[in-house]
Structures are given as structure tokens and as C-alpha cells.
Amino acid sequence: MPAMQSTAPQRSVRVRQPLRKATNLSLSVDVLEAAKALELNISQVCDSYLRQLVMQEQERRWRSEHAEFIAAYNATIETEGLPLDQWRTF
């Protein structure tokens, strides 16, 4: 029996790339030469690492800015338990 095929039109999914902007960086000559020798995409490596650092710093700042609320919430949970916990079935 032949497999059924969809008659729906095929749509291609396009992944949107973030906008990019040229910038100047000062890098250590030895590291730059080693990266080029290894055929690393320097822009991609810098972008990826900087993105990771930005996310980590944003998370650190968020935790710092909300530390009082988190502590108060945890204290409430410690003394009163989880909301609706008595009806939980798992």
C-alpha cells in the first residue's frame, strides 16, 4: 500500500539571522595569528563568546536586582509551603 502524501503546499522555514555591524577590535597578534592558522572564523567566535558573556552578565544582574524578592519568596515557601500543594497529585 503506498504511503499517503500531503497535499498541503510546502513552506520553507527561514531562520532570521541577527543584524550585524562592522566594528574594530584590538586583538593580541599571537592569538590572532594562531586563530587564522587554525582557520577559525574570528568574527563568529567573538560574536558567540560575547553573546555568552552578555547573557551571563544579564542573568547575574537580574538575580542581584531581584535578590530581595527571591529571598522573601523562598522564606514564604519555607514557612507556608508551596501554594496549592495540598491538591497536588504527583
N, C-alpha and C positions, 0 to 999 in steps of 0.2 A: 504494500500500500504506500503510495507516495506521500511524502511529508507535506503538510499544509503550509502554504506560503502566505505571508501577509500581503494584503493588497494596499496597505497604508503607504503613502509616499515616504521615501527615505529622507531623513533630515540629517544633515551633518551638524555635529556639535562643534562649535567654535570656542576654544578656550581663549579668553581675553587676557592678553599679556599686559602687565603693568606699564604705564608710561615710563619712558626712560629719559634721562637728561645727562648730557655730557658734563663731566667735571674733571678738574685737575687733582691729582693725588701726588703726594711725595712718598715714594717707597724706597726702602733700602736697596741699593744697587745689587748687592749679592742675592737678596731674596728675589728681586725682580728677574735677574738673570737665571736663577735656578728654576723659577716658575716657567719662564719661557722655554728653558731647556726641557722641561717636563711637558711642554705643550699644554699648560693649563690655561684656561680661559680666565684671565686676570679679572676682567670686569664681572664675570659671573661669580667667581669666587668671592670677590669683595662685596658684591651685592648680597650674596647669600649669607655671608658671615655677618655683615652689617644688619641685615634683616633679623637674624637670630639675636644679635645683641640688643637691637631696638625692642624686640618682643620681650626679652628678659628684663630690660630696664622698665618697660611699661608695666609688666607684672609686679616687679619689685615696688614700684611707686604706688600701684593700686593697692597692694597689700599694706603698705605703710599708711596711705591715706584712709584706709578702711579698718585699720587695726583695732580701734576702739569698738566699732560696731561688731566686728568678728569676735572680740573678747566678750562683749556683753551677750551676744547671741549664744556663744558656747557656754557661758555661765548659766544662762536661762535653760538651755538644754540639759545641763548638768543637774540643775535643781528640779526642773519640771518634767524632764523627759522630752521625747520627740512629740510634736503635735500629732494628734490622731493615732498615736502609737497603739492605743488600746484596741483599735479596729483593724490593725494590720494583720494580714493572713499569711505573711511569708516571713 
